[in-house]
Every structure is written in C-alpha cells, then in structure tokens.
Amino acid sequence: SATKLVLSQGNVTYAYYLDSDYAKFRMVLPSGNYRGQFYDDNDNKVVAESVGISAFRAPQCADYADESSFSFTTLEDNANCAAEGVSCSANSDCCSHYCHGDGHCAL
C-alpha cells in the first residue's frame, strides 16, 4: 500500500507521507496543476484504484490548490488503456505499471 505521495509541478516536486492517524496524505500547496504518484515503503510505484481529494479544513488564503488541481494514473485508467489496446513504454503515464515486454498494456 502507498505510504508516500510525490506531487510534481514542472521541475518542482513535493513529497508527503501517509498520516497514519487519518490514513490520508495531508497537503498544503499553492494553486497550480499537480501530477501525483504514490510509492510504497520500498519506493516502488503504487497505482491506486481511485483517488479522492477533499479539503481537510477551509483554506486560509485565496490562492490554493483544489480538487481540480490534481491528476493521477489509476487502475481504472490502466484498464481503459488495456481495453483500447494502447501501446505503452516504461516511461508512459498510462499503463506504465502494467506495460508488458511486447509494448502493450495489460492488467
């Protein structure tokens, strides 16, 4: 299971660790668009079945990241890629966790 979340915005990355008291990742970020990737204790990528974003409390400023600011590759995305026969590579966002040696996505 995921214990670390890395968010990237261009060349800037932010790492957050699982808050075991709440079983959630707590983040404070400025506005922008972020690409998220989860990792386990051994720094292996973890693809979530789904991702939910919600405010822990009301933002204290006007310039904050909201639910629409984040994107993640999920198992649903990978299933869609496999169903569509999308080709992949180890560096592709979609299906990278499930890319087989023949260059096609599979579950």
N, CA, C and O atoms as CSV, one atom per row, in Angstrom:
chain,resi,resn,atom,element,x,y,z
A,1,SER,N,N,0.838,-1.187,0.000
A,1,SER,CA,C,0.000,0.000,0.000
A,1,SER,C,C,0.880,1.246,0.000
A,1,SER,O,O,2.052,1.196,0.374
A,2,ALA,N,N,0.307,2.342,-0.417
A,2,ALA,CA,C,1.053,3.587,-0.573
A,2,ALA,C,C,1.350,4.233,0.776
A,2,ALA,O,O,0.475,4.340,1.635
A,3,THR,N,N,2.587,4.656,0.945
A,3,THR,CA,C,2.977,5.376,2.150
A,3,THR,C,C,3.572,6.742,1.838
A,3,THR,O,O,3.794,7.551,2.739
A,4,LYS,N,N,3.832,6.999,0.548
A,4,LYS,CA,C,4.394,8.283,0.133
A,4,LYS,C,C,3.672,8.764,-1.112
A,4,LYS,O,O,3.336,7.975,-1.995
A,5,LEU,N,N,3.437,10.060,-1.173
A,5,LEU,CA,C,2.848,10.705,-2.336
A,5,LEU,C,C,3.816,11.768,-2.822
A,5,LEU,O,O,4.233,12.633,-2.052
A,6,VAL,N,N,4.176,11.705,-4.098
A,6,VAL,CA,C,5.034,12.726,-4.701
A,6,VAL,C,C,4.196,13.487,-5.717
A,6,VAL,O,O,3.627,12.903,-6.640
A,7,LEU,N,N,4.131,14.794,-5.532
A,7,LEU,CA,C,3.412,15.670,-6.451
A,7,LEU,C,C,4.421,16.478,-7.238
A,7,LEU,O,O,5.357,17.038,-6.669
A,8,SER,N,N,4.234,16.540,-8.551
A,8,SER,CA,C,5.135,17.286,-9.423
A,8,SER,C,C,4.378,18.403,-10.113
A,8,SER,O,O,3.245,18.237,-10.565
A,9,GLN,N,N,5.040,19.541,-10.178
A,9,GLN,CA,C,4.533,20.695,-10.918
A,9,GLN,C,C,5.724,21.237,-11.691
A,9,GLN,O,O,6.519,22.021,-11.173
A,10,GLY,N,N,5.831,20.800,-12.955
A,10,GLY,CA,C,7.012,21.161,-13.733
A,10,GLY,C,C,8.238,20.515,-13.117
A,10,GLY,O,O,8.262,19.301,-12.914
A,11,ASN,N,N,9.266,21.316,-12.813
A,11,ASN,CA,C,10.504,20.800,-12.225
A,11,ASN,C,C,10.470,20.747,-10.703
A,11,ASN,O,O,11.443,20.323,-10.079
A,12,VAL,N,N,9.373,21.169,-10.103
A,12,VAL,CA,C,9.259,21.206,-8.647
A,12,VAL,C,C,8.484,19.984,-8.162
A,12,VAL,O,O,7.430,19.656,-8.708
A,13,THR,N,N,9.005,19.311,-7.138
A,13,THR,CA,C,8.297,18.166,-6.569
A,13,THR,C,C,8.102,18.377,-5.072
A,13,THR,O,O,8.904,19.028,-4.402
A,14,TYR,N,N,7.026,17.812,-4.580
A,14,TYR,CA,C,6.695,17.839,-3.167
A,14,TYR,C,C,6.435,16.406,-2.727
A,14,TYR,O,O,5.721,15.672,-3.410
A,15,ALA,N,N,7.003,15.996,-1.598
A,15,ALA,CA,C,6.777,14.644,-1.077
A,15,ALA,C,C,5.980,14.730,0.220
A,15,ALA,O,O,6.281,15.537,1.099
A,16,TYR,N,N,4.972,13.894,0.319
A,16,TYR,CA,C,4.134,13.816,1.514
A,16,TYR,C,C,4.048,12.366,1.952
A,16,TYR,O,O,4.017,11.451,1.130
A,17,TYR,N,N,4.012,12.175,3.267
A,17,TYR,CA,C,3.952,10.823,3.810
A,17,TYR,C,C,2.596,10.584,4.464
A,17,TYR,O,O,1.958,11.504,4.973
A,18,LEU,N,N,2.185,9.349,4.435
A,18,LEU,CA,C,0.884,8.964,4.955
A,18,LEU,C,C,0.752,9.346,6.429
A,18,LEU,O,O,1.610,9.011,7.246
A,19,ASP,N,N,-0.318,10.043,6.755
A,19,ASP,CA,C,-0.660,10.372,8.131
A,19,ASP,C,C,-1.428,9.175,8.669
A,19,ASP,O,O,-2.617,9.017,8.394
A,20,SER,N,N,-0.744,8.335,9.437
A,20,SER,CA,C,-1.353,7.072,9.880
A,20,SER,C,C,-2.536,7.291,10.823
A,20,SER,O,O,-3.378,6.404,10.960
A,21,ASP,N,N,-2.617,8.451,11.474
A,21,ASP,CA,C,-3.768,8.732,12.345
A,21,ASP,C,C,-5.060,8.867,11.541
A,21,ASP,O,O,-6.141,8.540,12.030
A,22,TYR,N,N,-4.935,9.351,10.302
A,22,TYR,CA,C,-6.110,9.589,9.457
A,22,TYR,C,C,-6.144,8.694,8.221
A,22,TYR,O,O,-7.141,8.685,7.498
A,23,ALA,N,N,-5.068,7.938,7.965
A,23,ALA,CA,C,-4.928,7.108,6.760
A,23,ALA,C,C,-5.117,7.955,5.505
A,23,ALA,O,O,-5.761,7.534,4.544
A,24,LYS,N,N,-4.544,9.159,5.535
A,24,LYS,CA,C,-4.623,10.100,4.408
A,24,LYS,C,C,-3.312,10.850,4.274
A,24,LYS,O,O,-2.501,10.896,5.199
A,25,PHE,N,N,-3.125,11.432,3.106
A,25,PHE,CA,C,-1.999,12.318,2.881
A,25,PHE,C,C,-2.502,13.744,3.088
A,25,PHE,O,O,-3.477,14.153,2.457
A,26,ARG,N,N,-1.857,14.493,3.952
A,26,ARG,CA,C,-2.264,15.873,4.211
A,26,ARG,C,C,-1.294,16.798,3.486
A,26,ARG,O,O,-0.079,16.693,3.654
A,27,MET,N,N,-1.841,17.705,2.678
A,27,MET,CA,C,-1.010,18.581,1.857
A,27,MET,C,C,-1.435,20.029,2.014
A,27,MET,O,O,-2.611,20.330,2.214
A,28,VAL,N,N,-0.463,20.915,1.920
A,28,VAL,CA,C,-0.711,22.348,1.843
A,28,VAL,C,C,0.084,22.831,0.643
A,28,VAL,O,O,1.313,22.767,0.633
A,29,LEU,N,N,-0.632,23.318,-0.379
A,29,LEU,CA,C,0.012,23.676,-1.638
A,29,LEU,C,C,-0.547,24.976,-2.198
A,29,LEU,O,O,-1.712,25.304,-1.976
A,30,PRO,N,N,0.289,25.717,-2.927
A,30,PRO,CA,C,-0.240,26.874,-3.657
A,30,PRO,C,C,-1.043,26.394,-4.865
A,30,PRO,O,O,-0.976,25.220,-5.229
A,31,SER,N,N,-1.785,27.278,-5.473
A,31,SER,CA,C,-2.560,26.887,-6.649
A,31,SER,C,C,-1.629,26.397,-7.752
A,31,SER,O,O,-0.440,26.717,-7.765
A,32,GLY,N,N,-2.174,25.632,-8.661
A,32,GLY,CA,C,-1.399,25.088,-9.768
A,32,GLY,C,C,-1.956,23.746,-10.163
A,32,GLY,O,O,-2.980,23.307,-9.640
A,33,ASN,N,N,-1.281,23.094,-11.086
A,33,ASN,CA,C,-1.670,21.767,-11.539
A,33,ASN,C,C,-0.572,20.793,-11.144
A,33,ASN,O,O,0.607,21.027,-11.409
A,34,TYR,N,N,-0.966,19.714,-10.517
A,34,TYR,CA,C,-0.026,18.748,-9.970
A,34,TYR,C,C,-0.292,17.358,-10.512
A,34,TYR,O,O,-1.441,16.942,-10.665
A,35,ARG,N,N,0.785,16.647,-10.799
A,35,ARG,CA,C,0.719,15.251,-11.220
A,35,ARG,C,C,1.181,14.419,-10.041
A,35,ARG,O,O,2.287,14.624,-9.542
A,36,GLY,N,N,0.354,13.478,-9.580
A,36,GLY,CA,C,0.682,12.704,-8.398
A,36,GLY,C,C,1.076,11.274,-8.694
A,36,GLY,O,O,0.559,10.648,-9.619
A,37,GLN,N,N,2.002,10.763,-7.892
A,37,GLN,CA,C,2.430,9.374,-7.976
A,37,GLN,C,C,2.607,8.853,-6.557
A,37,GLN,O,O,3.245,9.501,-5.727
A,38,PHE,N,N,2.042,7.682,-6.281
A,38,PHE,CA,C,2.158,7.053,-4.978
A,38,PHE,C,C,3.307,6.046,-4.978
A,38,PHE,O,O,3.639,5.463,-6.010
A,39,TYR,N,N,3.913,5.850,-3.792
A,39,TYR,CA,C,5.010,4.895,-3.616
A,39,TYR,C,C,4.795,4.111,-2.327
A,39,TYR,O,O,4.156,4.600,-1.395
A,40,ASP,N,N,5.335,2.887,-2.278
A,40,ASP,CA,C,5.274,2.094,-1.060
A,40,ASP,C,C,6.524,2.336,-0.218
A,40,ASP,O,O,7.341,3.197,-0.545
A,41,ASP,N,N,6.671,1.576,0.865
A,41,ASP,CA,C,7.813,1.739,1.773
A,41,ASP,C,C,9.162,1.508,1.099
A,41,ASP,O,O,10.185,2.016,1.558
A,42,ASN,N,N,9.163,0.735,0.002
A,42,ASN,CA,C,10.407,0.434,-0.720
A,42,ASN,C,C,10.614,1.327,-1.928
A,42,ASN,O,O,11.469,1.044,-2.767
A,43,ASP,N,N,9.842,2.405,-2.030
A,43,ASP,CA,C,9.901,3.355,-3.147
A,43,ASP,C,C,9.497,2.748,-4.483
A,43,ASP,O,O,9.931,3.218,-5.535
A,44,ASN,N,N,8.667,1.702,-4.451
A,44,ASN,CA,C,8.082,1.153,-5.669
A,44,ASN,C,C,6.798,1.920,-5.959
A,44,ASN,O,O,6.060,2.277,-5.041
A,45,LYS,N,N,6.533,2.173,-7.239
A,45,LYS,CA,C,5.301,2.865,-7.612
A,45,LYS,C,C,4.087,2.037,-7.241
A,45,LYS,O,O,4.086,0.813,-7.372
A,46,VAL,N,N,3.058,2.719,-6.777
A,46,VAL,CA,C,1.788,2.099,-6.443
A,46,VAL,C,C,0.713,2.803,-7.263
A,46,VAL,O,O,0.625,4.031,-7.248
A,47,VAL,N,N,-0.100,2.036,-7.973
A,47,VAL,CA,C,-1.196,2.612,-8.751
A,47,VAL,C,C,-2.478,2.402,-7.949
A,47,VAL,O,O,-2.863,1.270,-7.654
A,48,ALA,N,N,-3.123,3.499,-7.606
A,48,ALA,CA,C,-4.340,3.443,-6.791
A,48,ALA,C,C,-5.536,3.021,-7.628
A,48,ALA,O,O,-5.601,3.295,-8.826
A,49,GLU,N,N,-6.480,2.350,-6.980
A,49,GLU,CA,C,-7.732,2.011,-7.656
A,49,GLU,C,C,-8.492,3.279,-8.007
A,49,GLU,O,O,-9.032,3.404,-9.106
A,50,SER,N,N,-8.533,4.211,-7.077
A,50,SER,CA,C,-9.137,5.522,-7.308
A,50,SER,C,C,-8.509,6.497,-6.330
A,50,SER,O,O,-7.875,6.089,-5.357
A,51,VAL,N,N,-8.685,7.779,-6.589
A,51,VAL,CA,C,-8.127,8.820,-5.728
A,51,VAL,C,C,-9.219,9.832,-5.429
A,51,VAL,O,O,-9.914,10.288,-6.337
A,52,GLY,N,N,-9.369,10.180,-4.165
A,52,GLY,CA,C,-10.323,11.203,-3.755
A,52,GLY,C,C,-9.587,12.352,-3.099
A,52,GLY,O,O,-8.696,12.140,-2.277
A,53,ILE,N,N,-9.957,13.559,-3.460
A,53,ILE,CA,C,-9.341,14.763,-2.900
A,53,ILE,C,C,-10.427,15.529,-2.152
A,53,ILE,O,O,-11.519,15.743,-2.680
A,54,SER,N,N,-10.128,15.937,-0.935
A,54,SER,CA,C,-11.071,16.775,-0.197
A,54,SER,C,C,-10.294,17.692,0.736
A,54,SER,O,O,-9.180,17.379,1.155
A,55,ALA,N,N,-10.899,18.822,1.050
A,55,ALA,CA,C,-10.275,19.785,1.954
A,55,ALA,C,C,-10.393,19.284,3.383
A,55,ALA,O,O,-11.472,18.887,3.825
A,56,PHE,N,N,-9.284,19.304,4.099
A,56,PHE,CA,C,-9.282,18.901,5.500
A,56,PHE,C,C,-9.949,19.987,6.355
A,56,PHE,O,O,-10.627,19.706,7.343
A,57,ARG,N,N,-9.730,21.222,5.937
A,57,ARG,CA,C,-10.381,22.376,6.558
A,57,ARG,C,C,-10.433,23.496,5.520
A,57,ARG,O,O,-9.813,23.390,4.462
A,58,ALA,N,N,-11.152,24.542,5.812
A,58,ALA,CA,C,-11.291,25.660,4.865
A,58,ALA,C,C,-9.923,26.302,4.620
A,58,ALA,O,O,-9.184,26.565,5.568
A,59,PRO,N,N,-9.583,26.557,3.344
A,59,PRO,CA,C,-8.306,27.220,3.035
A,59,PRO,C,C,-8.210,28.586,3.726
A,59,PRO,O,O,-9.205,29.293,3.885
A,60,GLN,N,N,-7.007,28.926,4.124
A,60,GLN,CA,C,-6.763,30.193,4.813
A,60,GLN,C,C,-6.340,31.309,3.861
A,60,GLN,O,O,-6.078,32.430,4.297
A,61,CYS,N,N,-6.272,31.009,2.572
A,61,CYS,CA,C,-5.868,32.014,1.594
A,61,CYS,C,C,-6.706,31.846,0.331
A,61,CYS,O,O,-7.442,30.871,0.186
A,62,ALA,N,N,-6.584,32.805,-0.573
A,62,ALA,CA,C,-7.363,32.752,-1.812
A,62,ALA,C,C,-6.649,31.959,-2.907
A,62,ALA,O,O,-7.290,31.513,-3.858
A,63,ASP,N,N,-5.335,31.776,-2.788
A,63,ASP,CA,C,-4.534,31.131,-3.821
A,63,ASP,C,C,-4.165,29.719,-3.373
A,63,ASP,O,O,-3.057,29.495,-2.887
A,64,TYR,N,N,-5.086,28.762,-3.532
A,64,TYR,CA,C,-4.859,27.403,-3.050
A,64,TYR,C,C,-5.214,26.375,-4.123
A,64,TYR,O,O,-5.950,26.661,-5.068
A,65,ALA,N,N,-4.676,25.187,-3.952
A,65,ALA,CA,C,-4.980,24.076,-4.860
A,65,ALA,C,C,-6.306,23.452,-4.435
A,65,ALA,O,O,-6.557,23.274,-3.244
A,66,ASP,N,N,-7.152,23.119,-5.407
A,66,ASP,CA,C,-8.411,22.441,-5.105
A,66,ASP,C,C,-8.441,21.089,-5.816
A,66,ASP,O,O,-7.443,20.679,-6.409
A,67,GLU,N,N,-9.570,20.402,-5.762
A,67,GLU,CA,C,-9.679,19.052,-6.321
A,67,GLU,C,C,-9.296,18.977,-7.796
A,67,GLU,O,O,-8.753,17.969,-8.250
A,68,SER,N,N,-9.578,20.036,-8.539
A,68,SER,CA,C,-9.291,20.029,-9.979
A,68,SER,C,C,-7.814,20.245,-10.284
A,68,SER,O,O,-7.412,20.175,-11.445
A,69,SER,N,N,-7.010,20.502,-9.278
A,69,SER,CA,C,-5.584,20.787,-9.472
A,69,SER,C,C,-4.721,19.540,-9.576
A,69,SER,O,O,-3.525,19.645,-9.849
A,70,PHE,N,N,-5.305,18.345,-9.363
A,70,PHE,CA,C,-4.527,17.117,-9.266
A,70,PHE,C,C,-4.910,16.106,-10.340
A,70,PHE,O,O,-6.074,16.000,-10.728
A,71,SER,N,N,-3.905,15.363,-10.815
A,71,SER,CA,C,-4.170,14.245,-11.723
A,71,SER,C,C,-3.309,13.060,-11.292
A,71,SER,O,O,-2.165,13.223,-10.865
A,72,PHE,N,N,-3.883,11.871,-11.413
A,72,PHE,CA,C,-3.238,10.619,-11.027
A,72,PHE,C,C,-3.561,9.568,-12.069
A,72,PHE,O,O,-4.618,9.624,-12.696
A,73,THR,N,N,-2.670,8.614,-12.265
A,73,THR,CA,C,-2.986,7.428,-13.050
A,73,THR,C,C,-3.574,6.422,-12.073
A,73,THR,O,O,-2.978,6.146,-11.032
A,74,THR,N,N,-4.739,5.872,-12.399
A,74,THR,CA,C,-5.407,4.914,-11.520
A,74,THR,C,C,-5.559,3.572,-12.223
A,74,THR,O,O,-5.299,3.465,-13.421
A,75,LEU,N,N,-5.976,2.557,-11.489
A,75,LEU,CA,C,-6.222,1.250,-12.100
A,75,LEU,C,C,-7.288,1.356,-13.178
A,75,LEU,O,O,-7.223,0.652,-14.186
A,76,GLU,N,N,-8.272,2.232,-12.973
A,76,GLU,CA,C,-9.317,2.424,-13.986
A,76,GLU,C,C,-8.703,2.954,-15.284
A,76,GLU,O,O,-9.068,2.504,-16.370
A,77,ASP,N,N,-7.774,3.906,-15.175
A,77,ASP,CA,C,-7.085,4.420,-16.366
A,77,ASP,C,C,-6.346,3.293,-17.072
A,77,ASP,O,O,-6.410,3.170,-18.295
A,78,ASN,N,N,-5.642,2.468,-16.294
A,78,ASN,CA,C,-4.884,1.358,-16.877
A,78,ASN,C,C,-5.807,0.348,-17.540
A,78,ASN,O,O,-5.481,-0.182,-18.603
A,79,ALA,N,N,-6.959,0.073,-16.926
A,79,ALA,CA,C,-7.919,-0.856,-17.523
A,79,ALA,C,C,-8.441,-0.309,-18.839
A,79,ALA,O,O,-8.611,-1.058,-19.802
A,80,ASN,N,N,-8.698,0.995,-18.889
A,80,ASN,CA,C,-9.153,1.623,-20.127
A,80,ASN,C,C,-8.088,1.528,-21.206
A,80,ASN,O,O,-8.403,1.271,-22.368
A,81,CYS,N,N,-6.847,1.730,-20.839
A,81,CYS,CA,C,-5.754,1.618,-21.812
A,81,CYS,C,C,-5.660,0.194,-22.355
A,81,CYS,O,O,-5.525,-0.010,-23.561
A,82,ALA,N,N,-5.733,-0.790,-21.452
A,82,ALA,CA,C,-5.635,-2.184,-21.875
A,82,ALA,C,C,-6.800,-2.551,-22.786
A,82,ALA,O,O,-6.620,-3.258,-23.777
A,83,ALA,N,N,-7.988,-2.073,-22.453
A,83,ALA,CA,C,-9.174,-2.381,-23.253
A,83,ALA,C,C,-9.080,-1.769,-24.641
A,83,ALA,O,O,-9.583,-2.332,-25.614
A,84,GLU,N,N,-8.433,-0.617,-24.726
A,84,GLU,CA,C,-8.303,0.069,-26.013
A,84,GLU,C,C,-7.078,-0.385,-26.790
A,84,GLU,O,O,-6.881,0.029,-27.933
A,85,GLY,N,N,-6.253,-1.230,-26.183
A,85,GLY,CA,C,-5.055,-1.707,-26.859
A,85,GLY,C,C,-3.992,-0.637,-27.040
A,85,GLY,O,O,-3.216,-0.678,-27.994
A,86,VAL,N,N,-3.959,0.318,-26.125
A,86,VAL,CA,C,-2.987,1.412,-26.208
A,86,VAL,C,C,-1.585,0.846,-26.032
A,86,VAL,O,O,-1.350,0.026,-25.145
A,87,SER,N,N,-0.661,1.280,-26.870
A,87,SER,CA,C,0.719,0.842,-26.693
A,87,SER,C,C,1.354,1.669,-25.586
A,87,SER,O,O,0.895,2.771,-25.284
A,88,CYS,N,N,2.409,1.137,-24.984
A,88,CYS,CA,C,2.995,1.806,-23.839
A,88,CYS,C,C,4.500,1.607,-23.825
A,88,CYS,O,O,5.064,0.850,-24.615
A,89,SER,N,N,5.125,2.314,-22.900
A,89,SER,CA,C,6.542,2.130,-22.632
A,89,SER,C,C,6.737,2.355,-21.144
A,89,SER,O,O,5.823,2.821,-20.463
A,90,ALA,N,N,7.899,2.035,-20.641
A,90,ALA,CA,C,8.152,2.179,-19.209
A,90,ALA,C,C,8.037,3.633,-18.766
A,90,ALA,O,O,7.832,3.890,-17.579
A,91,ASN,N,N,8.161,4.578,-19.669
A,91,ASN,CA,C,8.098,5.995,-19.318
A,91,ASN,C,C,6.722,6.609,-19.518
A,91,ASN,O,O,6.542,7.796,-19.244
A,92,SER,N,N,5.752,5.847,-19.983
A,92,SER,CA,C,4.437,6.426,-20.235
A,92,SER,C,C,3.644,6.514,-18.946
A,92,SER,O,O,3.772,5.654,-18.075
A,93,ASP,N,N,2.821,7.555,-18.819
A,93,ASP,CA,C,1.962,7.700,-17.647
A,93,ASP,C,C,0.913,6.608,-17.630
A,93,ASP,O,O,0.715,5.949,-16.609
A,94,CYS,N,N,0.249,6.413,-18.739
A,94,CYS,CA,C,-0.836,5.450,-18.805
A,94,CYS,C,C,-0.260,4.059,-18.984
A,94,CYS,O,O,0.483,3.803,-19.932
A,95,CYS,N,N,-0.591,3.194,-18.105
A,95,CYS,CA,C,-0.218,1.777,-18.198
A,95,CYS,C,C,1.229,1.471,-17.846
A,95,CYS,O,O,1.640,0.317,-17.968
A,96,SER,N,N,2.009,2.430,-17.422
A,96,SER,CA,C,3.430,2.145,-17.212
A,96,SER,C,C,3.640,1.016,-16.208
A,96,SER,O,O,4.604,0.257,-16.317
A,97,HIS,N,N,2.747,0.903,-15.237
A,97,HIS,CA,C,2.884,-0.144,-14.236
A,97,HIS,C,C,2.544,-1.517,-14.813
A,97,HIS,O,O,2.952,-2.542,-14.266
A,98,TYR,N,N,1.808,-1.536,-15.902
A,98,TYR,CA,C,1.323,-2.792,-16.486
A,98,TYR,C,C,1.853,-3.020,-17.887
A,98,TYR,O,O,1.312,-3.848,-18.620
A,99,CYS,N,N,2.890,-2.312,-18.272
A,99,CYS,CA,C,3.421,-2.438,-19.627
A,99,CYS,C,C,4.213,-3.744,-19.744
A,99,CYS,O,O,5.181,-3.963,-19.016
A,100,HIS,N,N,3.791,-4.595,-20.660
A,100,HIS,CA,C,4.458,-5.872,-20.885
A,100,HIS,C,C,5.535,-5.730,-21.947
A,100,HIS,O,O,5.577,-4.731,-22.665
A,101,GLY,N,N,6.382,-6.697,-22.048
A,101,GLY,CA,C,7.504,-6.653,-22.960
A,101,GLY,C,C,7.127,-6.439,-24.411
A,101,GLY,O,O,7.957,-5.969,-25.190
A,102,ASP,N,N,5.904,-6.768,-24.804
A,102,ASP,CA,C,5.510,-6.593,-26.192
A,102,ASP,C,C,5.073,-5.151,-26.483
A,102,ASP,O,O,4.693,-4.830,-27.609
A,103,GLY,N,N,5.129,-4.282,-25.462
A,103,GLY,CA,C,4.783,-2.878,-25.665
A,103,GLY,C,C,3.303,-2.584,-25.610
A,103,GLY,O,O,2.876,-1.511,-26.036
A,104,HIS,N,N,2.502,-3.510,-25.097
A,104,HIS,CA,C,1.077,-3.266,-24.971
A,104,HIS,C,C,0.645,-3.394,-23.516
A,104,HIS,O,O,1.213,-4.164,-22.742
A,105,CYS,N,N,-0.363,-2.628,-23.174
A,105,CYS,CA,C,-0.868,-2.620,-21.797
A,105,CYS,C,C,-1.668,-3.881,-21.513
A,105,CYS,O,O,-2.358,-4.410,-22.385
A,106,ALA,N,N,-1.563,-4.342,-20.294
A,106,ALA,CA,C,-2.355,-5.487,-19.852
A,106,ALA,C,C,-2.544,-5.390,-18.356
A,106,ALA,O,O,-1.732,-4.784,-17.657
A,107,LEU,N,N,-3.597,-5.978,-17.872
A,107,LEU,CA,C,-3.862,-5.952,-16.430
A,107,LEU,C,C,-3.143,-7.071,-15.725
A,107,LEU,O,O,-3.251,-7.203,-14.506
